[in-house]
């Protein structure tokens, strides 16, 4: 799982989103509680324009790795989908972890 995840990061940095997504899914099939892989999968899918497909990975990311970064990504997804109350709640979680400034 870690080898697939690490390779996915390298491939993603190289700009091959479809290969990155495939490798992250492979890593998650081996280790379904890999919060960082869920977060990266959500980012890759959202960056590819598939916000609907990114939703489950972002929710799993905060479930398995409730970091400020993952809460911010979930807040951005909610904002992009026009869900202001959910975006605000997710951003509050990130702020509680010290990962986002209040505006």
KESEVEX-126699 format. One record per atom (N, C-alpha, C): x, y, z. Coordinates in nm, 4 decimals, always signed. Example, Ala and Ser with C-alpha at 12.3 -4.5 7.8 and 13.67 -1.06 7.14 Angstrom:
2
<node <+1.3190 -0.5690 +0.7800>>,
<node <+1.2300 -0.4500 +0.7800>>,
<node <+1.3200 -0.3300 +0.7800>>,
<node <+1.2850 -0.2250 +0.7080>>,
<node <+1.3670 -0.1060 +0.7140>>,
<node <+1.2900 +0.0030 +0.7870>>,
This chain:
103
<node <+0.0825 -0.1197 +0.0000>>,
<node <+0.0000 +0.0000 +0.0000>>,
<node <+0.0866 +0.1256 +0.0000>>,
<node <+0.1897 +0.1264 +0.0857>>,
<node <+0.2753 +0.2442 +0.0926>>,
<node <+0.3535 +0.2651 -0.0363>>,
<node <+0.3965 +0.1564 -0.0994>>,
<node <+0.4705 +0.1698 -0.2253>>,
<node <+0.3811 +0.2291 -0.3336>>,
<node <+0.2567 +0.1828 -0.3425>>,
<node <+0.1621 +0.2385 -0.4405>>,
<node <+0.1343 +0.3846 -0.4100>>,
<node <+0.1188 +0.4163 -0.2820>>,
<node <+0.0929 +0.5548 -0.2435>>,
<node <+0.2094 +0.6439 -0.2833>>,
<node <+0.3310 +0.6017 -0.2501>>,
<node <+0.4490 +0.6815 -0.2829>>,
<node <+0.4650 +0.6995 -0.4334>>,
<node <+0.4401 +0.5935 -0.5083>>,
<node <+0.4477 +0.6023 -0.6540>>,
<node <+0.3394 +0.6962 -0.7078>>,
<node <+0.2214 +0.6904 -0.6493>>,
<node <+0.1128 +0.7789 -0.6908>>,
<node <+0.1505 +0.9251 -0.6710>>,
<node <+0.2169 +0.9551 -0.5599>>,
<node <+0.2607 +1.0929 -0.5343>>,
<node <+0.3576 +1.1379 -0.6434>>,
<node <+0.4527 +1.0518 -0.6769>>,
<node <+0.5493 +1.0860 -0.7817>>,
<node <+0.4816 +1.1035 -0.9171>>,
<node <+0.3920 +1.0127 -0.9505>>,
<node <+0.3212 +1.0193 -1.0782>>,
<node <+0.2341 +1.1454 -1.0831>>,
<node <+0.1675 +1.1758 -0.9712>>,
<node <+0.0843 +1.2954 -0.9654>>,
<node <+0.1664 +1.4215 -0.9823>>,
<node <+0.2844 +1.4240 -0.9208>>,
<node <+0.3731 +1.5391 -0.9370>>,
<node <+0.4159 +1.5556 -1.0826>>,
<node <+0.4199 +1.4442 -1.1540>>,
<node <+0.4563 +1.4471 -1.2961>>,
<node <+0.3409 +1.4852 -1.3869>>,
<node <+0.2211 +1.4958 -1.3318>>,
<node <+0.1072 +1.5430 -1.4092>>,
<node <+0.0175 +1.4358 -1.4689>>,
<node <+0.0398 +1.3092 -1.4379>>,
<node <-0.0435 +1.2019 -1.4930>>,
<node <-0.1557 +1.1687 -1.3942>>,
<node <-0.2652 +1.2443 -1.4030>>,
<node <-0.3748 +1.2305 -1.3063>>,
<node <-0.4411 +1.0940 -1.3120>>,
<node <-0.4624 +1.0400 -1.4307>>,
<node <-0.5324 +0.9111 -1.4394>>,
<node <-0.4498 +0.7986 -1.3774>>,
<node <-0.3192 +0.8011 -1.3977>>,
<node <-0.2331 +0.6991 -1.3372>>,
<node <-0.2256 +0.7193 -1.1858>>,
<node <-0.2202 +0.8456 -1.1421>>,
<node <-0.2191 +0.8751 -0.9990>>,
<node <-0.3451 +0.8195 -0.9319>>,
<node <-0.4595 +0.8445 -0.9928>>,
<node <-0.5874 +0.7965 -0.9387>>,
<node <-0.5883 +0.6442 -0.9313>>,
<node <-0.5408 +0.5783 -1.0371>>,
<node <-0.5372 +0.4314 -1.0383>>,
<node <-0.4470 +0.3768 -0.9280>>,
<node <-0.3306 +0.4381 -0.9089>>,
<node <-0.2382 +0.3923 -0.8055>>,
<node <-0.2939 +0.4164 -0.6658>>,
<node <-0.3597 +0.5302 -0.6458>>,
<node <-0.4196 +0.5563 -0.5145>>,
<node <-0.5308 +0.4571 -0.4841>>,
<node <-0.6096 +0.4235 -0.5840>>,
<node <-0.7154 +0.3227 -0.5629>>,
<node <-0.6550 +0.1877 -0.5288>>,
<node <-0.5427 +0.1557 -0.5928>>,
<node <-0.4738 +0.0301 -0.5612>>,
<node <-0.4221 +0.0305 -0.4180>>,
<node <-0.3643 +0.1424 -0.3769>>,
<node <-0.3141 +0.1539 -0.2397>>,
<node <-0.4292 +0.1390 -0.1407>>,
<node <-0.5431 +0.1984 -0.1732>>,
<node <-0.6582 +0.1924 -0.0822>>,
<node <-0.7223 +0.0543 -0.0792>>,
<node <-0.7119 -0.0199 -0.1873>>,
<node <-0.7661 -0.1568 -0.1842>>,
<node <-0.6825 -0.2433 -0.0909>>,
<node <-0.5534 -0.2116 -0.0791>>,
<node <-0.4661 -0.2859 +0.0121>>,
<node <-0.4766 -0.2344 +0.1552>>,
<node <-0.5030 -0.1043 +0.1715>>,
<node <-0.5095 -0.0451 +0.3048>>,
<node <-0.6219 +0.0595 +0.3066>>,
<node <-0.7456 +0.0148 +0.3285>>,
<node <-0.8615 +0.1042 +0.3186>>,
<node <-0.8670 +0.2156 +0.4228>>,
<node <-0.7820 +0.2101 +0.5252>>,
<node <-0.7841 +0.3151 +0.6276>>,
<node <-0.6680 +0.4141 +0.6115>>,
<node <-0.6108 +0.4205 +0.4934>>,
<node <-0.4972 +0.5097 +0.4647>>,
<node <-0.5518 +0.6510 +0.4373>>,
<node <-0.5632 +0.7288 +0.5437>>,
<node <-0.6245 +0.8608 +0.5340>>,
<node <-0.5573 +0.9541 +0.4357>>,
<node <-0.4252 +0.9498 +0.4310>>,
<node <-0.3529 +1.0371 +0.3392>>,
<node <-0.3812 +0.9994 +0.1937>>,
<node <-0.3925 +0.8706 +0.1661>>,
<node <-0.4253 +0.8263 +0.0301>>,
<node <-0.5666 +0.8702 -0.0078>>,
<node <-0.6603 +0.8613 +0.0876>>,
<node <-0.7964 +0.9093 +0.0601>>,
<node <-0.7943 +1.0581 +0.0260>>,
<node <-0.7185 +1.1354 +0.1037>>,
<node <-0.7097 +1.2784 +0.0780>>,
<node <-0.6514 +1.3084 -0.0586>>,
<node <-0.5437 +1.2397 -0.0934>>,
<node <-0.4824 +1.2610 -0.2243>>,
<node <-0.5748 +1.2201 -0.3379>>,
<node <-0.6506 +1.1110 -0.3168>>,
<node <-0.7459 +1.0684 -0.4189>>,
<node <-0.8532 +1.1751 -0.4389>>,
<node <-0.9026 +1.2310 -0.3294>>,
<node <-1.0014 +1.3374 -0.3407>>,
<node <-0.9482 +1.4573 -0.4169>>,
<node <-0.8264 +1.4972 -0.3846>>,
<node <-0.7646 +1.6110 -0.4544>>,
<node <-0.7476 +1.5799 -0.6027>>,
<node <-0.6998 +1.4599 -0.6343>>,
<node <-0.6785 +1.4231 -0.7746>>,
<node <-0.8104 +1.4234 -0.8520>>,
<node <-0.9145 +1.3681 -0.7925>>,
<node <-1.0451 +1.3644 -0.8599>>,
<node <-1.1029 +1.5043 -0.8754>>,
<node <-1.0932 +1.5855 -0.7704>>,
<node <-1.1443 +1.7225 -0.7780>>,
<node <-1.0663 +1.8025 -0.8817>>,
<node <-0.9360 +1.7844 -0.8852>>,
<node <-0.8528 +1.8551 -0.9832>>,
<node <-0.8867 +1.8140 -1.1256>>,
<node <-0.9310 +1.6897 -1.1411>>,
<node <-0.9722 +1.6416 -1.2731>>,
<node <-1.1142 +1.6869 -1.3068>>,
<node <-1.1782 +1.7595 -1.2134>>,
<node <-1.3114 +1.8141 -1.2395>>,
<node <-1.4270 +1.7270 -1.1959>>,
<node <-1.3991 +1.6163 -1.1274>>,
<node <-1.5057 +1.5247 -1.0856>>,
<node <-1.5343 +1.5430 -0.9359>>,
<node <-1.6068 +1.6502 -0.9038>>,
<node <-1.6376 +1.6804 -0.7638>>,
<node <-1.7240 +1.5736 -0.6992>>,
<node <-1.8158 +1.5147 -0.7763>>,
<node <-1.9009 +1.4095 -0.7197>>,
<node <-1.8176 +1.2891 -0.6763>>,
<node <-1.7224 +1.2485 -0.7593>>,
<node <-1.6372 +1.1340 -0.7257>>,
<node <-1.5413 +1.1670 -0.6117>>,
<node <-1.5083 +1.2953 -0.5943>>,
<node <-1.4141 +1.3365 -0.4889>>,
<node <-1.4785 +1.3368 -0.3510>>,
<node <-1.6095 +1.3387 -0.3448>>,
<node <-1.6771 +1.3541 -0.2161>>,
<node <-1.6478 +1.2391 -0.1190>>,
<node <-1.6649 +1.1158 -0.1616>>,
<node <-1.6401 +1.0020 -0.0718>>,
<node <-1.4941 +0.9987 -0.0245>>,
<node <-1.3959 +1.0178 -0.1147>>,
<node <-1.2581 +1.0197 -0.0657>>,
<node <-1.2318 +1.1291 +0.0381>>,
<node <-1.2885 +1.2489 +0.0191>>,
<node <-1.2667 +1.3548 +0.1176>>,
<node <-1.3303 +1.3200 +0.2520>>,
<node <-1.4486 +1.2594 +0.2499>>,
<node <-1.5114 +1.2180 +0.3761>>,
<node <-1.4294 +1.1079 +0.4443>>,
<node <-1.3784 +1.0139 +0.3653>>,
<node <-1.2945 +0.9082 +0.4226>>,
<node <-1.1622 +0.9642 +0.4743>>,
<node <-1.1105 +1.0660 +0.4090>>,
<node <-0.9850 +1.1273 +0.4539>>,
<node <-1.0000 +1.1821 +0.5952>>,
<node <-1.1094 +1.2556 +0.6214>>,
<node <-1.1264 +1.3105 +0.7571>>,
<node <-1.1636 +1.2017 +0.8571>>,
<node <-1.2219 +1.0948 +0.8079>>,
<node <-1.2556 +0.9829 +0.8973>>,
<node <-1.1288 +0.9124 +0.9462>>,
<node <-1.0358 +0.8862 +0.8548>>,
<node <-0.9168 +0.8089 +0.8896>>,
<node <-0.7968 +0.8959 +0.9272>>,
<node <-0.7975 +1.0222 +0.8862>>,
<node <-0.6879 +1.1143 +0.9179>>,
<node <-0.7483 +1.2542 +0.9330>>,
<node <-0.8062 +1.2823 +1.0505>>,
<node <-0.8766 +1.4095 +1.0696>>,
<node <-0.7815 +1.5284 +1.0883>>,
<node <-0.6960 +1.5490 +0.9894>>,
<node <-0.6005 +1.6591 +0.9941>>,
<node <-0.6658 +1.7879 +0.9424>>,
<node <-0.6053 +1.9001 +0.9762>>,
<node <-0.6568 +2.0285 +0.9278>>,
<node <-0.6592 +2.0307 +0.7747>>,
<node <-0.5554 +1.9775 +0.7128>>,
<node <-0.5481 +1.9753 +0.5659>>,
<node <-0.6684 +1.9022 +0.5061>>,
<node <-0.7027 +1.7861 +0.5620>>,
<node <-0.8159 +1.7099 +0.5088>>,
<node <-0.9488 +1.7814 +0.5337>>,
<node <-0.9627 +1.8470 +0.6498>>,
<node <-1.0851 +1.9234 +0.6758>>,
<node <-1.0966 +2.0417 +0.5804>>,
<node <-0.9839 +2.1071 +0.5504>>,
<node <-0.9858 +2.2192 +0.4553>>,
<node <-1.0276 +2.1702 +0.3174>>,
<node <-0.9743 +2.0571 +0.2746>>,
<node <-1.0131 +2.0023 +0.1442>>,
<node <-1.1623 +1.9711 +0.1397>>,
<node <-1.2149 +1.9158 +0.2482>>,
<node <-1.3585 +1.8868 +0.2532>>,
<node <-1.4387 +2.0171 +0.2506>>,
<node <-1.3924 +2.1181 +0.3224>>,
<node <-1.4609 +2.2481 +0.3216>>,
<node <-1.4631 +2.3070 +0.1812>>,
<node <-1.3522 +2.2970 +0.1106>>,
<node <-1.3454 +2.3497 -0.0270>>,
<node <-1.4410 +2.2750 -0.1192>>,
<node <-1.4510 +2.1449 -0.1005>>,
<node <-1.5453 +2.0678 -0.1815>>,
<node <-1.6881 +2.1142 -0.1552>>,
<node <-1.7244 +2.1264 -0.0279>>,
<node <-1.8589 +2.1726 +0.0053>>,
<node <-1.8846 +2.3114 -0.0541>>,
<node <-1.7865 +2.4002 -0.0442>>,
<node <-1.8016 +2.5350 -0.0992>>,
<node <-1.8227 +2.5283 -0.2506>>,
<node <-1.7431 +2.4463 -0.3177>>,
<node <-1.7537 +2.4329 -0.4637>>,
<node <-1.8895 +2.3775 -0.5062>>,
<node <-1.9508 +2.2982 -0.4178>>,
<node <-2.0815 +2.2396 -0.4495>>,
<node <-2.1970 +2.3241 -0.3949>>,
<node <-2.1640 +2.4431 -0.3444>>,
<node <-2.2678 +2.5347 -0.2982>>,
<node <-2.3287 +2.4998 -0.1640>>,
<node <-2.2548 +2.4318 -0.0821>>,
<node <-2.3035 +2.3907 +0.0503>>,
<node <-2.2344 +2.4734 +0.1583>>,
<node <-2.2758 +2.5971 +0.1725>>,
<node <-2.2095 +2.6887 +0.2652>>,
<node <-2.2111 +2.6411 +0.4110>>,
<node <-2.3242 +2.5900 +0.4633>>,
<node <-2.3226 +2.5470 +0.6039>>,
<node <-2.2228 +2.4327 +0.6303>>,
<node <-2.2181 +2.3355 +0.5382>>,
<node <-2.1242 +2.2247 +0.5558>>,
<node <-1.9795 +2.2724 +0.5399>>,
<node <-1.9578 +2.3668 +0.4486>>,
<node <-1.8233 +2.4219 +0.4297>>,
<node <-1.7783 +2.4931 +0.5565>>,
<node <-1.8685 +2.5695 +0.6155>>,
<node <-1.8364 +2.6435 +0.7376>>,
<node <-1.8043 +2.5467 +0.8525>>,
<node <-1.8823 +2.4405 +0.8636>>,
<node <-1.8597 +2.3412 +0.9699>>,
<node <-1.7251 +2.2706 +0.9512>>,
<node <-1.6925 +2.2335 +0.8277>>,
<node <-1.5647 +2.1668 +0.8015>>,
<node <-1.4483 +2.2615 +0.8275>>,
<node <-1.4636 +2.3897 +0.7905>>,
<node <-1.3576 +2.4867 +0.8153>>,
<node <-1.3392 +2.5094 +0.9655>>,
<node <-1.4490 +2.5038 +1.0409>>,
<node <-1.4384 +2.5169 +1.1869>>,
<node <-1.3560 +2.4021 +1.2452>>,
<node <-1.3732 +2.2807 +1.1904>>,
<node <-1.2930 +2.1671 +1.2347>>,
<node <-1.1453 +2.1919 +1.2065>>,
<node <-1.1161 +2.2450 +1.0877>>,
<node <-0.9776 +2.2753 +1.0520>>,
<node <-0.9194 +2.3825 +1.1439>>,
<node <-0.9984 +2.4841 +1.1728>>,
<node <-0.9530 +2.5917 +1.2609>>,
<node <-0.9254 +2.5399 +1.4009>>,
<node <-1.0086 +2.4473 +1.4474>>,
<node <-0.9886 +2.3895 +1.5802>>,
<node <-0.8559 +2.3142 +1.5887>>,
<node <-0.8087 +2.2664 +1.4736>>,
<node <-0.6809 +2.1965 +1.4680>>,
<node <-0.5657 +2.2909 +1.4366>>,
<node <-0.5969 +2.4205 +1.4238>>,
<node <-0.4935 +2.5195 +1.3972>>,
<node <-0.4505 +2.5283 +1.2536>>,
<node <-0.5322 +2.4737 +1.1619>>,
<node <-0.4895 +2.4674 +1.0221>>,
<node <-0.5481 +2.5694 +0.9292>>,
<node <-0.6321 +2.6582 +0.9799>>,
<node <-0.6921 +2.7591 +0.8930>>,
<node <-0.7106 +2.8875 +0.9717>>,
<node <-0.6865 +2.9964 +0.9059>>,
<node <-0.7053 +3.1258 +0.9719>>,
<node <-0.8510 +3.1664 +0.9632>>,
<node <-0.8971 +3.2316 +1.0659>>,
<node <-1.0316 +3.2863 +1.0624>>,
<node <-1.0297 +3.4112 +0.9786>>,
<node <-1.1376 +3.4317 +0.9010>>,
<node <-1.1432 +3.5521 +0.8178>>,
<node <-1.2597 +3.6383 +0.8581>>,
